Structures are given as C-alpha cells and as structure tokens.
Amino acid sequence: MPEIAMQIDIAAPRAVVLAALNTHDGLTSWWTTTVDREDDVLLFDFPGVPEPFRLRRERADLERVVWANAGAFPPHWAGTWISWDLADQPDEPERTRLLFRHGGWQPGSEEGVPMVAGTWAELLVRLKDYAQSGKVQPYFVTAKRHDPE
C-alpha cells in the first residue's frame, strides 16, 4: 500500500506550527480559504468540487496531529489518514522538524497518489512560509457555499 511521506524543517517553534495545523486561521492561511467544522470533523472546501473533504481530527498536540478521512468524497481518499509529527530540530528548540504522512490508500486508488503527493509538496511549502513569516497565501481560494433559502 503506498504512502506519501515528506519531511520539512521550519524556522518556527512547534506551537506556531501546531496553530497552523489546528486552528481555523492557521488552516485558511496556507491550505484553503474555506474551512468549517462539525464537532471534531474539519470540512475543507476546494474550487470545483461537489462537497467538502471531511477529515476527523483524531489528535492535535505539540507532538502530533492526526486526521482520518470521514467522508465519501473524494472517493480515492476512502480509508486514508494524514499525520503530522512535530519535533524540535536537533540543538534548535525554536525550529520544528515536521514529518508529514498520508497513508491508508486502498487498492485501486494508487493511480491518484502521485498527483496528491505533488499537491501536498506545494502545500507544505506554503505551510512553512506561513509558519515562518505569517504571510497568508492559501493554495486554494474558494467562495463560501451558500445554503438555499
């Protein structure tokens, strides 16, 4: 079963990186401009998709953030999980070493993994830039969905 794994060093403390991964303002600053929440399920909206991605927050602390796919869309994400391991860089406690993993891909979904990996690589650069500088630059810009009246 394939797994996407990437490591990046960020010139920011773990608390700053955790906030970028675990708060509305953080997530909308580097990933997508429309993030909502239903209890522990985060709803990520992207341009041109019929419904939000639903990721259940399993854990979020200074050592690890874990999300599990909790929706039917996108179908190739069924059964997948995303983890972010945060550690101090050796001899530099104000810098974070981030290990990102996206695994649990089901048989038949492998075809989409390279495209997803490329998108995650772009996202990690934006996450790093945001954590280091505070510069808001979401990868996806969406219009908020409006419910019919």
MARLUM-53219 format. One record per atom (N, C-alpha, C): x, y, z; residue in three letters. Coordinates in pm, whole numbers, plus 32768, in hexadecimal, padded with zeros to 4 digits. Each point is the difference from the previous one (the first is absolute). Example, Ala and Ser with C-alpha at 12.3 -4.5 7.8 and 13.67 -1.06 7.14 Angstrom:
2
85277DC7830CALA/7FA780778000ALA/805A80788000ALA/7FDD80697FB8SER/805280778006SER/7FB3806D8049SER/
***
This chain:
149
80557F8B8000MET/7FAB80758000MET/805A807C8000MET/7FE9805F7FA3PRO/805680757FFBPRO/7FE7805E8076PRO/806580518019GLU/7FF580678067GLU/805080777FD2GLU/7FC880768010ILE/8047807B7FE3ILE/804680298082ILE/8080801E7FF9ALA/804B802D8076ALA/8060806D7FD6ALA/8001806D804BMET/805A80707FE5MET/802C803D8084MET/807A80308003GLN/803480438077GLN/802D808C7FD9GLN/7FE3805F8058ILE/8027808B7FE6ILE/802980408084ILE/806680547FFBASP/802B804B8075ASP/7FC6808D7FF8ASP/7FC9802D8070ILE/7FBC80818005ILE/80408056806DILE/8024807A7FDEALA/803F805C805FALA/7F9580438055ALA/7FBA7FAE804DALA/7F97802F805CALA/7FEE7F96806BALA/7FDA80298079PRO/7FE87F9E806BPRO/7F897FA67FE3PRO/7FFD7F8E8041ARG/7F937F9F7FEBARG/7F77803C801AARG/7FF380588063ALA/7F7D803B801EALA/7FCA80507F89ALA/805780427FB7VAL/7FD7804C7F8BVAL/7FD47FA07F91VAL/804C7F967FECVAL/7FDC7F9D7F99VAL/7F7D7FBB8027VAL/7FEF7FDE807ELEU/7F837FC2802ELEU/7F8A805C7FE5LEU/800D8080801CALA/7F93805F7FE6ALA/7FDF80057F6BALA/80647FF57FAAALA/7FE880017F6FALA/7FB47F837FD4ALA/800F7F92804ALEU/7FBF7F827FDELEU/7F7C7FE98049LEU/7FE580508066ASN/7F937FDC805AASN/7FA18074801FASN/800C80707FB9THR/7FA3806E8016THR/7FC6802B7F7ATHR/7F8B803B8005HIS/7FC180317F86HIS/805B80647FB9HIS/80328064804AASP/805580657FC2ASP/807E7FC27FC6ASP/80397F9E8045GLY/80777FBE7FCCGLY/7FE37FB57F7FGLY/7F9C7FAB8000LEU/7FE17FAE7F8ALEU/7FD880537F87LEU/7FB7806D8017THR/7FD580547F8FTHR/8071805A7FCETHR/806E80048045SER/807080557FD7SER/805E7FBD7F9ESER/7FFE7F7A7FFBTRP/805C7FBB7FA5TRP/7FBD7F967FA9TRP/7F8B7FCC8028TRP/7FC37F927FB6TRP/7F8C802E7FA9TRP/7F8D8019803ETHR/7F8A802B7FB5THR/7FB580688051THR/7FC3805E7FBBTHR/7FC080708045THR/7F7E7FD98043THR/7FC97F8C7FE1THR/7F827FD7803DTHR/80137F818051THR/800680128083VAL/800A7F90805DVAL/7F9180128068VAL/7FAE7F9B800FASP/7F9780028065ASP/80167F8A805DASP/7FAA7FF38063ARG/80117F958061ARG/7F797FD18033ARG/7FF27F7D800CGLU/7F8D7FC18042GLU/80397FA5806CGLU/7FFF802D807BASP/803E7FB88070ASP/80957FEA7FE1ASP/802E7F837FFAASP/808D7FE57FE2ASP/801A7FE67F6CASP/7F9D801A7FABVAL/80137FED7F71VAL/801880887FBFVAL/8073800B7FBDLEU/802280787FB6LEU/7FCE7FF17F72LEU/7FC380697FCALEU/7FC980007F79LEU/8054805F7FACLEU/80447FC97F9DPHE/8057804E7FA9PHE/7FBF800B7F77PHE/7FE4807B7FD6ASP/7FBF80177F80ASP/8069802C7F99ASP/7FF27FCF7F86PHE/805E801E7F95PHE/7FB480287F83PHE/803C80517FAAPRO/7FBC80297F85PRO/7FDB7F887FA8PRO/7F8780027FCCGLY/7FD77F9C7FA0GLY/7FE17F768036GLY/7FF57FF18084VAL/7FDD7F7D8036VAL/7F7080038031VAL/7FB97F8E7FF7PRO/7F727FFF8022PRO/7FE280088095PRO/80617FDC8053GLU/7FEA80068091GLU/8086800C8046GLU/7FFF802D807CPRO/807F800F8048PRO/80417F7A8020PRO/80848002800CPHE/804A7F8E8038PHE/7FE380018096PHE/7FE77F8C803AARG/7FE17FF6808FARG/80707FB18044ARG/80458042805BLEU/806E7FC18047LEU/7FE7800C8096LEU/7FF67F8D8043ARG/7FE97FFD8091ARG/808580118048ARG/800380608059ARG/80798018804FARG/80097F97806EARG/80637FAA7FF6GLU/80157F948060GLU/805D802C8072GLU/805D80597FDFARG/8062802E8062ARG/803780857FD2ARG/801D8058805FALA/803F80807FDFALA/80478034807DALA/80847FEB8004ASP/80518033806EASP/808A80257FCBASP/805980288057LEU/808480307FD6LEU/80597F947FC4LEU/7FD77F82800AGLU/804F7F947FC6GLU/7FC57FC97F7FGLU/7F7B80047FF6ARG/7FC37FBE7F8CARG/7F7380367FE6ARG/7FE1800C7F80VAL/7F79801E7FD2VAL/7FD97F8D7FA3VAL/7F887FC98016VAL/7FD17F907FAEVAL/7F71801C7FD5VAL/7FE77FEE7F7FTRP/7F7A800A7FC9TRP/7FDF7F7D7FBATRP/7F847FD58007ALA/7FD17F8A7FB7ALA/7F92802C7FA0ALA/80037FCC7F87ASN/7F9880217FA0ASN/7F797FD38038ASN/7F9E80597FFDALA/7F7E7FE1803BALA/7F8E80157F9EALA/8020800D7F7FGLY/7F98801A7F9FGLY/80097FA57F88GLY/7F9E800B7FA9ALA/7FFD7FAF7F86ALA/804A80447F8DALA/8022807E8013PHE/8043804A7F96PHE/808680348032PHE/80677FFA7FB1PRO/80087FBE7F7EPRO/800A7F698012PRO/7FC87FB37FA4PRO/7FFB7F6E8012PRO/80897FC08012PRO/806880347FBEHIS/80847FC2800CHIS/8043801B8086HIS/7FC580568053TRP/803480178088TRP/7FC07FA28065TRP/7FA37FAB7FD8ALA/7FBB7FA6805EALA/80667FB08050ALA/7FF080028083GLY/80587FB28057GLY/8088803E801AGLY/801980777FC9THR/8085803B8015THR/800680508082THR/807A801A802ATRP/801C804F8077TRP/8076805C7FDFTRP/8007806D8049ILE/806B80637FEFILE/803C8018808AILE/80857FFD8007SER/8040801E8081SER/806F80667FEASER/8016804E8067TRP/806780678003TRP/804D7FEC8084TRP/807A7FD07FFCASP/80517FF08078ASP/8058807B8010ASP/7FF8803F8075LEU/804B807A801CLEU/806E7FE18064LEU/807A802A7FE1ALA/80707FEC805CALA/805B80797FF6ALA/8047801A806EASP/806580687FFBASP/80717FD17FA6ASP/803A805D7FB5GLN/80777FDD7FB4GLN/80717FED8064GLN/805A7FA37FE7PRO/806F7FEA805DPRO/804C8082801DPRO/8011801C8080ASP/804980768030ASP/7FBE80857FDBASP/7F847FFD7FD1GLU/7FBB807C7FDCGLU/7F6C7FF78029GLU/7FE280178081PRO/7F777FEF8031PRO/7F9B80637FC6PRO/802D806B7FC2GLU/7FA380607FC5GLU/7FE47FE17F6EGLU/802D7F8C7FD3ARG/7FE97FD37F76ARG/7FBB7F798006ARG/7FA87FE67FA1THR/7FB17F867FFFTHR/80267FA97F89THR/80127F81801BARG/800D7F9D7F95ARG/7F777FBE7FF4ARG/7FC580097F8ALEU/7F7A7FCF7FE9LEU/80067F887FA1LEU/7FCB7F90802ELEU/7FF57F897FACLEU/7F6C7FEF7FDDLEU/7FE2800D7F80PHE/7F787FF47FCDPHE/7FEF7F767FC1PHE/7F8D7FC2801CARG/7FE17F7F7FC0ARG/7F6C7FFD7FDCARG/7FE37FC67F8BHIS/7F767FE97FD5HIS/7FFB7F6F7FD2HIS/7FBF7FAC804DGLY/80007F717FE5GLY/7F757FC48006GLY/7FFB7F7B7FF5GLY/7F827FB88006GLY/7FBA7FF77F7AGLY/804A80187F95TRP/7FC57FFA7F7ATRP/7FD07F727FE3TRP/7F887FF67FCFGLN/7FC47F7E7FE3GLN/80297FCE7F75GLN/80017F7C7FECPRO/801F7FCB7F7BPRO/7FA4803F7F97PRO/803C80287F92GLY/7FB680417F96GLY/800980988004GLY/802E80378070SER/800A8091800BSER/808E80327FE5SER/805D7FA47FEAGLU/808D80237FF1GLU/801A80607F8DGLU/7FAC7FF97F99GLU/801480537F8AGLU/800480958021GLU/7FAF802C8061GLY/7FFA808D8023GLY/806A802F8061GLY/804D7FA48039VAL/806180248068VAL/806A80627FCFVAL/803D7FEF7F8APRO/806480627FD5PRO/7FCB808F7FF6PRO/7F8680127FCEMET/7FC680857FF7MET/7FE9803A808CMET/7FCC7FAE805AVAL/7FE8802E8089VAL/808580248042VAL/80687FB07FE9ALA/8084801C8039ALA/803680877FCFALA/7FED801D7F7FGLY/802D80807FCBGLY/7FB880758040GLY/7F7E7FF18016THR/7FB4806A8042THR/802E80128090THR/80167F918048TRP/8031800A808ATRP/808880468005TRP/80577FE67F9FALA/808380427FFEALA/7FEE80977FF6ALA/7FA6802E7FA9GLU/7FE3808F7FF5GLU/7FC680378083GLU/7FA67FB3803BLEU/7FC2802D807DLEU/8065800C8072LEU/805D7FA28009LEU/80648006806ALEU/8058807B7FF3LEU/801E802A7F87VAL/804D807B7FEDVAL/7FB180788033VAL/7F7E80037FE3ARG/7FAD806E8030ARG/7FF17FFD8098ARG/7FF17F898037LEU/7FFA7FF38092LEU/80808036803FLEU/80727FDA7FCALYS/8081802F8033LYS/800980997FF7LYS/7FDF80377F8CASP/800580927FEFASP/7FA580468063ASP/7F877FCD8013TYR/7FA3803E805ETYR/80357FF9808FTYR/80307F8A802AALA/80327FF0808AALA/8079805A801AALA/805380107F9DGLN/807B80508012GLN/7FE780967FF7GLN/7FA2802B7FACSER/7FF1808F7FE6SER/7F77803A8024SER/7F9D7FAA800FGLY/7F7880318016GLY/7FBC802B7F7FGLY/80437FEF7F90LYS/7FC880287F7FLYS/7F8F7FA17FD8LYS/7F8980387FEEVAL/7F8B7FB47FDAVAL/80037FEC7F68VAL/80027F817FD8GLN/80067FDE7F72GLN/7FC27F767FEBGLN/7F797FF6800DPRO/7FC17F7D7FEFPRO/80117FCC7F71PRO/80137F7F7FF5TYR/80117FBF7F7ETYR/7F7C7FFF7FB2TYR/7F927FE98047PHE/7F7C7FFD7FC2PHE/7FAE80758034PHE/7FC280497FA5VAL/7FAA80718024VAL/7F757FDC7FD2VAL/7FA37FFB805DTHR/7F777FD67FE0THR/7F9D806B8028THR/7F8C7FF77FC4ALA/7F8F8051802BALA/7FB37FAD8067ALA/7FD1803E8067LYS/7FB47FBA8067LYS/7F807FCA7FC3LYS/7FE07F82801FARG/7F837FC47FD0ARG/7F8B8042804AARG/7F9580147FB8HIS/7F898038803DHIS/7F8F7F9B7FF7HIS/7FBF7FE98070ASP/7F8F7FA48000ASP/7F8880457FC0ASP/7FB17FB67FB2PRO/7F86803B7FC5PRO/7FA18028806FPRO/7FBB806B7FEBGLU/7FA180308066GLU/7F7D7FB77FF8GLU/
***
